[in-house]
Every structure is written in C-alpha cells, then in structure tokens.
Amino acid sequence: MEPGFTLEYDLHNLTGPLLDWRSDHGNDAYWANVLGTKVAKMGGPGLWAEITAR
C-alpha cells in the first residue's frame, strides 16, 4: 500500500478489508440494482413499513 491518508492513520486497517469485501460480494452497480429492485417491488407504503419496523 502506498503512503497516504490511509497509511498515516489507522483507517488503512479497515479500508483494505472493505475493498476486498466489495470485490468479493458485488460492486456499487450490483447492489444498487438489488436494492432498487427490492424497493420498487415494495412500493412507497411497503418501503416505509420496512424502514419503520426496525
């Protein structure tokens, strides 16, 4: 890892594993599609019920 903000602080301990996880489990576009599809199927009232149930 090159020097920079993440090596100067302990943030690099979290950044590396996070980036590895993203590579292993789908990128932003993949998860936006998954979430968008789920939300579209719920509709407004269903989404609100899901959010407020937690």
PDBQT receptor file of N, H, CA, C and O in Angstrom, charges set to zero:
ATOM      1  N   MET A   1       0.856  -1.178   0.000  1.00  0.00    +0.000 N 
ATOM      2  CA  MET A   1       0.000   0.000   0.000  1.00  0.00    +0.000 C 
ATOM      3  C   MET A   1       0.898   1.236   0.000  1.00  0.00    +0.000 C 
ATOM      4  O   MET A   1       1.874   1.306   0.746  1.00  0.00    +0.000 OA
ATOM      5  N   GLU A   2       0.559   2.195  -0.835  1.00  0.00    +0.000 N 
ATOM      6  H   GLU A   2      -0.234   2.138  -1.441  1.00  0.00    +0.000 HD
ATOM      7  CA  GLU A   2       1.355   3.404  -0.932  1.00  0.00    +0.000 C 
ATOM      8  C   GLU A   2       1.046   4.346   0.224  1.00  0.00    +0.000 C 
ATOM      9  O   GLU A   2      -0.056   4.327   0.772  1.00  0.00    +0.000 OA
ATOM     10  N   PRO A   3       2.034   5.180   0.598  1.00  0.00    +0.000 N 
ATOM     11  CA  PRO A   3       1.786   6.147   1.667  1.00  0.00    +0.000 C 
ATOM     12  C   PRO A   3       0.656   7.095   1.288  1.00  0.00    +0.000 C 
ATOM     13  O   PRO A   3       0.437   7.383   0.112  1.00  0.00    +0.000 OA
ATOM     14  N   GLY A   4      -0.026   7.555   2.259  1.00  0.00    +0.000 N 
ATOM     15  H   GLY A   4       0.152   7.322   3.215  1.00  0.00    +0.000 HD
ATOM     16  CA  GLY A   4      -1.138   8.472   2.043  1.00  0.00    +0.000 C 
ATOM     17  C   GLY A   4      -2.013   8.512   3.273  1.00  0.00    +0.000 C 
ATOM     18  O   GLY A   4      -1.626   8.041   4.343  1.00  0.00    +0.000 OA
ATOM     19  N   PHE A   5      -3.162   9.062   3.120  1.00  0.00    +0.000 N 
ATOM     20  H   PHE A   5      -3.476   9.445   2.251  1.00  0.00    +0.000 HD
ATOM     21  CA  PHE A   5      -4.065   9.246   4.259  1.00  0.00    +0.000 C 
ATOM     22  C   PHE A   5      -4.325   7.947   5.001  1.00  0.00    +0.000 C 
ATOM     23  O   PHE A   5      -4.293   7.925   6.232  1.00  0.00    +0.000 OA
ATOM     24  N   THR A   6      -4.579   6.878   4.288  1.00  0.00    +0.000 N 
ATOM     25  H   THR A   6      -4.605   6.896   3.288  1.00  0.00    +0.000 HD
ATOM     26  CA  THR A   6      -4.966   5.648   4.969  1.00  0.00    +0.000 C 
ATOM     27  C   THR A   6      -3.805   4.968   5.681  1.00  0.00    +0.000 C 
ATOM     28  O   THR A   6      -4.034   4.209   6.623  1.00  0.00    +0.000 OA
ATOM     29  N   LEU A   7      -2.576   5.212   5.268  1.00  0.00    +0.000 N 
ATOM     30  H   LEU A   7      -2.390   5.829   4.503  1.00  0.00    +0.000 HD
ATOM     31  CA  LEU A   7      -1.443   4.648   5.999  1.00  0.00    +0.000 C 
ATOM     32  C   LEU A   7      -1.032   5.543   7.162  1.00  0.00    +0.000 C 
ATOM     33  O   LEU A   7      -0.470   5.057   8.144  1.00  0.00    +0.000 OA
ATOM     34  N   GLU A   8      -1.301   6.831   7.067  1.00  0.00    +0.000 N 
ATOM     35  H   GLU A   8      -1.757   7.225   6.269  1.00  0.00    +0.000 HD
ATOM     36  CA  GLU A   8      -0.926   7.751   8.132  1.00  0.00    +0.000 C 
ATOM     37  C   GLU A   8      -1.821   7.586   9.358  1.00  0.00    +0.000 C 
ATOM     38  O   GLU A   8      -1.441   7.979  10.462  1.00  0.00    +0.000 OA
ATOM     39  N   TYR A   9      -2.971   7.023   9.175  1.00  0.00    +0.000 N 
ATOM     40  H   TYR A   9      -3.279   6.704   8.278  1.00  0.00    +0.000 HD
ATOM     41  CA  TYR A   9      -3.916   6.814  10.261  1.00  0.00    +0.000 C 
ATOM     42  C   TYR A   9      -4.327   5.343  10.264  1.00  0.00    +0.000 C 
ATOM     43  O   TYR A   9      -4.043   4.615   9.312  1.00  0.00    +0.000 OA
ATOM     44  N   ASP A  10      -4.980   4.916  11.308  1.00  0.00    +0.000 N 
ATOM     45  H   ASP A  10      -5.211   5.507  12.081  1.00  0.00    +0.000 HD
ATOM     46  CA  ASP A  10      -5.396   3.519  11.413  1.00  0.00    +0.000 C 
ATOM     47  C   ASP A  10      -6.510   3.143  10.440  1.00  0.00    +0.000 C 
ATOM     48  O   ASP A  10      -6.949   1.993  10.416  1.00  0.00    +0.000 OA
ATOM     49  N   LEU A  11      -6.963   4.092   9.650  1.00  0.00    +0.000 N 
ATOM     50  H   LEU A  11      -6.607   5.026   9.669  1.00  0.00    +0.000 HD
ATOM     51  CA  LEU A  11      -8.023   3.818   8.688  1.00  0.00    +0.000 C 
ATOM     52  C   LEU A  11      -7.644   2.698   7.720  1.00  0.00    +0.000 C 
ATOM     53  O   LEU A  11      -8.515   1.969   7.246  1.00  0.00    +0.000 OA
ATOM     54  N   HIS A  12      -6.357   2.558   7.426  1.00  0.00    +0.000 N 
ATOM     55  H   HIS A  12      -5.649   3.150   7.811  1.00  0.00    +0.000 HD
ATOM     56  CA  HIS A  12      -5.940   1.516   6.478  1.00  0.00    +0.000 C 
ATOM     57  C   HIS A  12      -6.263   0.114   6.985  1.00  0.00    +0.000 C 
ATOM     58  O   HIS A  12      -6.386  -0.813   6.184  1.00  0.00    +0.000 OA
ATOM     59  N   ASN A  13      -6.401  -0.059   8.293  1.00  0.00    +0.000 N 
ATOM     60  H   ASN A  13      -6.301   0.694   8.944  1.00  0.00    +0.000 HD
ATOM     61  CA  ASN A  13      -6.765  -1.370   8.837  1.00  0.00    +0.000 C 
ATOM     62  C   ASN A  13      -8.176  -1.782   8.421  1.00  0.00    +0.000 C 
ATOM     63  O   ASN A  13      -8.481  -2.974   8.367  1.00  0.00    +0.000 OA
ATOM     64  N   LEU A  14      -9.024  -0.825   8.131  1.00  0.00    +0.000 N 
ATOM     65  H   LEU A  14      -8.776   0.143   8.175  1.00  0.00    +0.000 HD
ATOM     66  CA  LEU A  14     -10.390  -1.101   7.716  1.00  0.00    +0.000 C 
ATOM     67  C   LEU A  14     -10.582  -0.988   6.206  1.00  0.00    +0.000 C 
ATOM     68  O   LEU A  14     -11.402  -1.698   5.624  1.00  0.00    +0.000 OA
ATOM     69  N   THR A  15      -9.829  -0.101   5.581  1.00  0.00    +0.000 N 
ATOM     70  H   THR A  15      -9.163   0.476   6.054  1.00  0.00    +0.000 HD
ATOM     71  CA  THR A  15     -10.006   0.164   4.158  1.00  0.00    +0.000 C 
ATOM     72  C   THR A  15      -9.665  -1.055   3.306  1.00  0.00    +0.000 C 
ATOM     73  O   THR A  15     -10.418  -1.395   2.393  1.00  0.00    +0.000 OA
ATOM     74  N   GLY A  16      -8.558  -1.709   3.585  1.00  0.00    +0.000 N 
ATOM     75  H   GLY A  16      -7.947  -1.433   4.326  1.00  0.00    +0.000 HD
ATOM     76  CA  GLY A  16      -8.158  -2.879   2.796  1.00  0.00    +0.000 C 
ATOM     77  C   GLY A  16      -9.198  -3.984   2.831  1.00  0.00    +0.000 C 
ATOM     78  O   GLY A  16      -9.643  -4.437   1.776  1.00  0.00    +0.000 OA
ATOM     79  N   PRO A  17      -9.605  -4.439   4.032  1.00  0.00    +0.000 N 
ATOM     80  CA  PRO A  17     -10.636  -5.480   4.084  1.00  0.00    +0.000 C 
ATOM     81  C   PRO A  17     -11.957  -5.049   3.449  1.00  0.00    +0.000 C 
ATOM     82  O   PRO A  17     -12.640  -5.863   2.828  1.00  0.00    +0.000 OA
ATOM     83  N   LEU A  18     -12.315  -3.788   3.600  1.00  0.00    +0.000 N 
ATOM     84  H   LEU A  18     -11.760  -3.126   4.105  1.00  0.00    +0.000 HD
ATOM     85  CA  LEU A  18     -13.557  -3.303   2.994  1.00  0.00    +0.000 C 
ATOM     86  C   LEU A  18     -13.488  -3.400   1.476  1.00  0.00    +0.000 C 
ATOM     87  O   LEU A  18     -14.442  -3.849   0.840  1.00  0.00    +0.000 OA
ATOM     88  N   LEU A  19     -12.386  -2.989   0.898  1.00  0.00    +0.000 N 
ATOM     89  H   LEU A  19     -11.611  -2.625   1.415  1.00  0.00    +0.000 HD
ATOM     90  CA  LEU A  19     -12.240  -3.057  -0.556  1.00  0.00    +0.000 C 
ATOM     91  C   LEU A  19     -12.210  -4.512  -1.035  1.00  0.00    +0.000 C 
ATOM     92  O   LEU A  19     -12.729  -4.827  -2.106  1.00  0.00    +0.000 OA
ATOM     93  N   ASP A  20     -11.605  -5.388  -0.243  1.00  0.00    +0.000 N 
ATOM     94  H   ASP A  20     -11.183  -5.131   0.626  1.00  0.00    +0.000 HD
ATOM     95  CA  ASP A  20     -11.619  -6.814  -0.598  1.00  0.00    +0.000 C 
ATOM     96  C   ASP A  20     -13.038  -7.356  -0.572  1.00  0.00    +0.000 C 
ATOM     97  O   ASP A  20     -13.435  -8.103  -1.466  1.00  0.00    +0.000 OA
ATOM     98  N   TRP A  21     -13.812  -6.984   0.453  1.00  0.00    +0.000 N 
ATOM     99  H   TRP A  21     -13.490  -6.377   1.179  1.00  0.00    +0.000 HD
ATOM    100  CA  TRP A  21     -15.186  -7.440   0.569  1.00  0.00    +0.000 C 
ATOM    101  C   TRP A  21     -16.010  -6.973  -0.627  1.00  0.00    +0.000 C 
ATOM    102  O   TRP A  21     -16.804  -7.733  -1.180  1.00  0.00    +0.000 OA
ATOM    103  N   ARG A  22     -15.812  -5.712  -1.021  1.00  0.00    +0.000 N 
ATOM    104  H   ARG A  22     -15.166  -5.095  -0.571  1.00  0.00    +0.000 HD
ATOM    105  CA  ARG A  22     -16.546  -5.189  -2.178  1.00  0.00    +0.000 C 
ATOM    106  C   ARG A  22     -16.240  -6.001  -3.417  1.00  0.00    +0.000 C 
ATOM    107  O   ARG A  22     -17.139  -6.302  -4.202  1.00  0.00    +0.000 OA
ATOM    108  N   SER A  23     -14.988  -6.356  -3.602  1.00  0.00    +0.000 N 
ATOM    109  H   SER A  23     -14.257  -6.111  -2.964  1.00  0.00    +0.000 HD
ATOM    110  CA  SER A  23     -14.609  -7.133  -4.782  1.00  0.00    +0.000 C 
ATOM    111  C   SER A  23     -15.239  -8.520  -4.763  1.00  0.00    +0.000 C 
ATOM    112  O   SER A  23     -15.611  -9.056  -5.807  1.00  0.00    +0.000 OA
ATOM    113  N   ASP A  24     -15.356  -9.094  -3.579  1.00  0.00    +0.000 N 
ATOM    114  H   ASP A  24     -15.054  -8.659  -2.731  1.00  0.00    +0.000 HD
ATOM    115  CA  ASP A  24     -15.885 -10.453  -3.451  1.00  0.00    +0.000 C 
ATOM    116  C   ASP A  24     -17.403 -10.530  -3.511  1.00  0.00    +0.000 C 
ATOM    117  O   ASP A  24     -17.952 -11.569  -3.877  1.00  0.00    +0.000 OA
ATOM    118  N   HIS A  25     -18.085  -9.457  -3.160  1.00  0.00    +0.000 N 
ATOM    119  H   HIS A  25     -17.639  -8.612  -2.862  1.00  0.00    +0.000 HD
ATOM    120  CA  HIS A  25     -19.538  -9.517  -2.981  1.00  0.00    +0.000 C 
ATOM    121  C   HIS A  25     -20.341  -8.541  -3.837  1.00  0.00    +0.000 C 
ATOM    122  O   HIS A  25     -21.508  -8.287  -3.539  1.00  0.00    +0.000 OA
ATOM    123  N   GLY A  26     -19.757  -8.002  -4.868  1.00  0.00    +0.000 N 
ATOM    124  H   GLY A  26     -18.809  -8.208  -5.110  1.00  0.00    +0.000 HD
ATOM    125  CA  GLY A  26     -20.506  -7.141  -5.786  1.00  0.00    +0.000 C 
ATOM    126  C   GLY A  26     -20.124  -5.672  -5.661  1.00  0.00    +0.000 C 
ATOM    127  O   GLY A  26     -19.811  -5.185  -4.574  1.00  0.00    +0.000 OA
ATOM    128  N   ASN A  27     -20.156  -4.988  -6.775  1.00  0.00    +0.000 N 
ATOM    129  H   ASN A  27     -20.411  -5.384  -7.657  1.00  0.00    +0.000 HD
ATOM    130  CA  ASN A  27     -19.798  -3.573  -6.786  1.00  0.00    +0.000 C 
ATOM    131  C   ASN A  27     -21.029  -2.701  -6.531  1.00  0.00    +0.000 C 
ATOM    132  O   ASN A  27     -22.122  -3.208  -6.278  1.00  0.00    +0.000 OA
ATOM    133  N   ASP A  28     -20.837  -1.391  -6.602  1.00  0.00    +0.000 N 
ATOM    134  H   ASP A  28     -19.949  -0.979  -6.808  1.00  0.00    +0.000 HD
ATOM    135  CA  ASP A  28     -21.924  -0.440  -6.337  1.00  0.00    +0.000 C 
ATOM    136  C   ASP A  28     -23.112  -0.654  -7.261  1.00  0.00    +0.000 C 
ATOM    137  O   ASP A  28     -24.260  -0.619  -6.818  1.00  0.00    +0.000 OA
ATOM    138  N   ALA A  29     -22.846  -0.873  -8.534  1.00  0.00    +0.000 N 
ATOM    139  H   ALA A  29     -21.913  -0.901  -8.894  1.00  0.00    +0.000 HD
ATOM    140  CA  ALA A  29     -23.924  -1.044  -9.500  1.00  0.00    +0.000 C 
ATOM    141  C   ALA A  29     -24.742  -2.301  -9.193  1.00  0.00    +0.000 C 
ATOM    142  O   ALA A  29     -25.967  -2.292  -9.318  1.00  0.00    +0.000 OA
ATOM    143  N   TYR A  30     -24.075  -3.364  -8.797  1.00  0.00    +0.000 N 
ATOM    144  H   TYR A  30     -23.080  -3.371  -8.695  1.00  0.00    +0.000 HD
ATOM    145  CA  TYR A  30     -24.772  -4.598  -8.459  1.00  0.00    +0.000 C 
ATOM    146  C   TYR A  30     -25.726  -4.366  -7.293  1.00  0.00    +0.000 C 
ATOM    147  O   TYR A  30     -26.901  -4.722  -7.374  1.00  0.00    +0.000 OA
ATOM    148  N   TRP A  31     -25.225  -3.767  -6.202  1.00  0.00    +0.000 N 
ATOM    149  H   TRP A  31     -24.270  -3.478  -6.137  1.00  0.00    +0.000 HD
ATOM    150  CA  TRP A  31     -26.063  -3.575  -5.019  1.00  0.00    +0.000 C 
ATOM    151  C   TRP A  31     -27.137  -2.524  -5.233  1.00  0.00    +0.000 C 
ATOM    152  O   TRP A  31     -28.214  -2.615  -4.645  1.00  0.00    +0.000 OA
ATOM    153  N   ALA A  32     -26.860  -1.520  -6.070  1.00  0.00    +0.000 N 
ATOM    154  H   ALA A  32     -25.985  -1.446  -6.548  1.00  0.00    +0.000 HD
ATOM    155  CA  ALA A  32     -27.894  -0.541  -6.404  1.00  0.00    +0.000 C 
ATOM    156  C   ALA A  32     -29.041  -1.232  -7.128  1.00  0.00    +0.000 C 
ATOM    157  O   ALA A  32     -30.207  -0.917  -6.890  1.00  0.00    +0.000 OA
ATOM    158  N   ASN A  33     -28.721  -2.161  -8.000  1.00  0.00    +0.000 N 
ATOM    159  H   ASN A  33     -27.774  -2.417  -8.194  1.00  0.00    +0.000 HD
ATOM    160  CA  ASN A  33     -29.744  -2.919  -8.725  1.00  0.00    +0.000 C 
ATOM    161  C   ASN A  33     -30.540  -3.811  -7.773  1.00  0.00    +0.000 C 
ATOM    162  O   ASN A  33     -31.768  -3.854  -7.849  1.00  0.00    +0.000 OA
ATOM    163  N   VAL A  34     -29.856  -4.519  -6.883  1.00  0.00    +0.000 N 
ATOM    164  H   VAL A  34     -28.858  -4.484  -6.822  1.00  0.00    +0.000 HD
ATOM    165  CA  VAL A  34     -30.532  -5.394  -5.922  1.00  0.00    +0.000 C 
ATOM    166  C   VAL A  34     -31.481  -4.581  -5.042  1.00  0.00    +0.000 C 
ATOM    167  O   VAL A  34     -32.653  -4.926  -4.892  1.00  0.00    +0.000 OA
ATOM    168  N   LEU A  35     -30.965  -3.509  -4.469  1.00  0.00    +0.000 N 
ATOM    169  H   LEU A  35     -30.013  -3.228  -4.591  1.00  0.00    +0.000 HD
ATOM    170  CA  LEU A  35     -31.776  -2.669  -3.585  1.00  0.00    +0.000 C 
ATOM    171  C   LEU A  35     -32.901  -1.985  -4.349  1.00  0.00    +0.000 C 
ATOM    172  O   LEU A  35     -34.038  -1.943  -3.879  1.00  0.00    +0.000 OA
ATOM    173  N   GLY A  36     -32.591  -1.451  -5.522  1.00  0.00    +0.000 N 
ATOM    174  H   GLY A  36     -31.667  -1.485  -5.904  1.00  0.00    +0.000 HD
ATOM    175  CA  GLY A  36     -33.612  -0.777  -6.323  1.00  0.00    +0.000 C 
ATOM    176  C   GLY A  36     -34.752  -1.700  -6.710  1.00  0.00    +0.000 C 
ATOM    177  O   GLY A  36     -35.917  -1.302  -6.682  1.00  0.00    +0.000 OA
ATOM    178  N   THR A  37     -34.422  -2.922  -7.068  1.00  0.00    +0.000 N 
ATOM    179  H   THR A  37     -33.476  -3.246  -7.091  1.00  0.00    +0.000 HD
ATOM    180  CA  THR A  37     -35.455  -3.896  -7.423  1.00  0.00    +0.000 C 
ATOM    181  C   THR A  37     -36.341  -4.205  -6.224  1.00  0.00    +0.000 C 
ATOM    182  O   THR A  37     -37.565  -4.255  -6.349  1.00  0.00    +0.000 OA
ATOM    183  N   LYS A  38     -35.730  -4.411  -5.071  1.00  0.00    +0.000 N 
ATOM    184  H   LYS A  38     -34.736  -4.370  -4.970  1.00  0.00    +0.000 HD
ATOM    185  CA  LYS A  38     -36.497  -4.712  -3.862  1.00  0.00    +0.000 C 
ATOM    186  C   LYS A  38     -37.415  -3.546  -3.482  1.00  0.00    +0.000 C 
ATOM    187  O   LYS A  38     -38.586  -3.752  -3.161  1.00  0.00    +0.000 OA
ATOM    188  N   VAL A  39     -36.887  -2.340  -3.520  1.00  0.00    +0.000 N 
ATOM    189  H   VAL A  39     -35.936  -2.173  -3.781  1.00  0.00    +0.000 HD
ATOM    190  CA  VAL A  39     -37.673  -1.162  -3.163  1.00  0.00    +0.000 C 
ATOM    191  C   VAL A  39     -38.811  -0.951  -4.156  1.00  0.00    +0.000 C 
ATOM    192  O   VAL A  39     -39.926  -0.615  -3.755  1.00  0.00    +0.000 OA
ATOM    193  N   ALA A  40     -38.545  -1.143  -5.440  1.00  0.00    +0.000 N 
ATOM    194  H   ALA A  40     -37.639  -1.416  -5.766  1.00  0.00    +0.000 HD
ATOM    195  CA  ALA A  40     -39.586  -0.965  -6.458  1.00  0.00    +0.000 C 
ATOM    196  C   ALA A  40     -40.729  -1.951  -6.256  1.00  0.00    +0.000 C 
ATOM    197  O   ALA A  40     -41.892  -1.605  -6.464  1.00  0.00    +0.000 OA
ATOM    198  N   LYS A  41     -40.405  -3.179  -5.852  1.00  0.00    +0.000 N 
ATOM    199  H   LYS A  41     -39.460  -3.460  -5.683  1.00  0.00    +0.000 HD
ATOM    200  CA  LYS A  41     -41.448  -4.170  -5.616  1.00  0.00    +0.000 C 
ATOM    201  C   LYS A  41     -42.291  -3.843  -4.388  1.00  0.00    +0.000 C 
ATOM    202  O   LYS A  41     -43.479  -4.162  -4.347  1.00  0.00    +0.000 OA
ATOM    203  N   MET A  42     -41.680  -3.210  -3.389  1.00  0.00    +0.000 N 
ATOM    204  H   MET A  42     -40.715  -2.951  -3.423  1.00  0.00    +0.000 HD
ATOM    205  CA  MET A  42     -42.394  -2.865  -2.157  1.00  0.00    +0.000 C 
ATOM    206  C   MET A  42     -43.365  -1.710  -2.347  1.00  0.00    +0.000 C 
ATOM    207  O   MET A  42     -44.435  -1.682  -1.740  1.00  0.00    +0.000 OA
ATOM    208  N   GLY A  43     -42.991  -0.767  -3.186  1.00  0.00    +0.000 N 
ATOM    209  H   GLY A  43     -42.121  -0.790  -3.679  1.00  0.00    +0.000 HD
ATOM    210  CA  GLY A  43     -43.778   0.457  -3.309  1.00  0.00    +0.000 C 
ATOM    211  C   GLY A  43     -43.542   1.351  -2.104  1.00  0.00    +0.000 C 
ATOM    212  O   GLY A  43     -42.903   0.940  -1.136  1.00  0.00    +0.000 OA
ATOM    213  N   GLY A  44     -44.048   2.553  -2.162  1.00  0.00    +0.000 N 
ATOM    214  H   GLY A  44     -44.567   2.887  -2.949  1.00  0.00    +0.000 HD
ATOM    215  CA  GLY A  44     -43.833   3.519  -1.093  1.00  0.00    +0.000 C 
ATOM    216  C   GLY A  44     -44.293   3.049   0.274  1.00  0.00    +0.000 C 
ATOM    217  O   GLY A  44     -43.507   3.074   1.221  1.00  0.00    +0.000 OA
ATOM    218  N   PRO A  45     -45.548   2.619   0.406  1.00  0.00    +0.000 N 
ATOM    219  CA  PRO A  45     -46.026   2.169   1.714  1.00  0.00    +0.000 C 
ATOM    220  C   PRO A  45     -45.256   0.953   2.243  1.00  0.00    +0.000 C 
ATOM    221  O   PRO A  45     -44.987   0.859   3.440  1.00  0.00    +0.000 OA
ATOM    222  N   GLY A  46     -44.912   0.043   1.363  1.00  0.00    +0.000 N 
ATOM    223  H   GLY A  46     -45.131   0.119   0.391  1.00  0.00    +0.000 HD
ATOM    224  CA  GLY A  46     -44.159  -1.142   1.786  1.00  0.00    +0.000 C 
ATOM    225  C   GLY A  46     -42.753  -0.790   2.256  1.00  0.00    +0.000 C 
ATOM    226  O   GLY A  46     -42.256  -1.349   3.233  1.00  0.00    +0.000 OA
ATOM    227  N   LEU A  47     -42.113   0.149   1.546  1.00  0.00    +0.000 N 
ATOM    228  H   LEU A  47     -42.516   0.603   0.752  1.00  0.00    +0.000 HD
ATOM    229  CA  LEU A  47     -40.785   0.590   1.949  1.00  0.00    +0.000 C 
ATOM    230  C   LEU A  47     -40.847   1.266   3.304  1.00  0.00    +0.000 C 
ATOM    231  O   LEU A  47     -40.015   0.996   4.171  1.00  0.00    +0.000 OA
ATOM    232  N   TRP A  48     -41.818   2.138   3.496  1.00  0.00    +0.000 N 
ATOM    233  H   TRP A  48     -42.494   2.357   2.792  1.00  0.00    +0.000 HD
ATOM    234  CA  TRP A  48     -41.945   2.831   4.781  1.00  0.00    +0.000 C 
ATOM    235  C   TRP A  48     -42.185   1.825   5.911  1.00  0.00    +0.000 C 
ATOM    236  O   TRP A  48     -41.610   1.964   6.990  1.00  0.00    +0.000 OA
ATOM    237  N   ALA A  49     -43.006   0.842   5.681  1.00  0.00    +0.000 N 
ATOM    238  H   ALA A  49     -43.474   0.729   4.804  1.00  0.00    +0.000 HD
ATOM    239  CA  ALA A  49     -43.247  -0.178   6.696  1.00  0.00    +0.000 C 
ATOM    240  C   ALA A  49     -41.970  -0.949   7.028  1.00  0.00    +0.000 C 
ATOM    241  O   ALA A  49     -41.710  -1.257   8.191  1.00  0.00    +0.000 OA
ATOM    242  N   GLU A  50     -41.189  -1.253   6.019  1.00  0.00    +0.000 N 
ATOM    243  H   GLU A  50     -41.400  -1.003   5.074  1.00  0.00    +0.000 HD
ATOM    244  CA  GLU A  50     -39.925  -1.967   6.222  1.00  0.00    +0.000 C 
ATOM    245  C   GLU A  50     -38.943  -1.129   7.036  1.00  0.00    +0.000 C 
ATOM    246  O   GLU A  50     -38.298  -1.637   7.953  1.00  0.00    +0.000 OA
ATOM    247  N   ILE A  51     -38.834   0.142   6.701  1.00  0.00    +0.000 N 
ATOM    248  H   ILE A  51     -39.358   0.555   5.956  1.00  0.00    +0.000 HD
ATOM    249  CA  ILE A  51     -37.908   1.034   7.395  1.00  0.00    +0.000 C 
ATOM    250  C   ILE A  51     -38.317   1.216   8.856  1.00  0.00    +0.000 C 
ATOM    251  O   ILE A  51     -37.477   1.142   9.753  1.00  0.00    +0.000 OA
ATOM    252  N   THR A  52     -39.586   1.451   9.088  1.00  0.00    +0.000 N 
ATOM    253  H   THR A  52     -40.268   1.511   8.359  1.00  0.00    +0.000 HD
ATOM    254  CA  THR A  52     -40.050   1.755  10.451  1.00  0.00    +0.000 C 
ATOM    255  C   THR A  52     -40.199   0.514  11.325  1.00  0.00    +0.000 C 
ATOM    256  O   THR A  52     -40.355   0.644  12.539  1.00  0.00    +0.000 OA
ATOM    257  N   ALA A  53     -40.155  -0.675  10.749  1.00  0.00    +0.000 N 
ATOM    258  H   ALA A  53     -40.029  -0.780   9.763  1.00  0.00    +0.000 HD
ATOM    259  CA  ALA A  53     -40.285  -1.906  11.523  1.00  0.00    +0.000 C 
ATOM    260  C   ALA A  53     -39.002  -2.226  12.286  1.00  0.00    +0.000 C 
ATOM    261  O   ALA A  53     -39.007  -3.091  13.162  1.00  0.00    +0.000 OA
ATOM    262  N   ARG A  54     -37.925  -1.553  11.971  1.00  0.00    +0.000 N 
ATOM    263  H   ARG A  54     -37.921  -0.850  11.259  1.00  0.00    +0.000 HD
ATOM    264  CA  ARG A  54     -36.643  -1.874  12.606  1.00  0.00    +0.000 C 
ATOM    265  C   ARG A  54     -36.343  -0.920  13.677  1.00  0.00    +0.000 C 
ATOM    266  O   ARG A  54     -35.303  -1.029  14.328  1.00  0.00    +0.000 OA
TER     267      ARG A  54
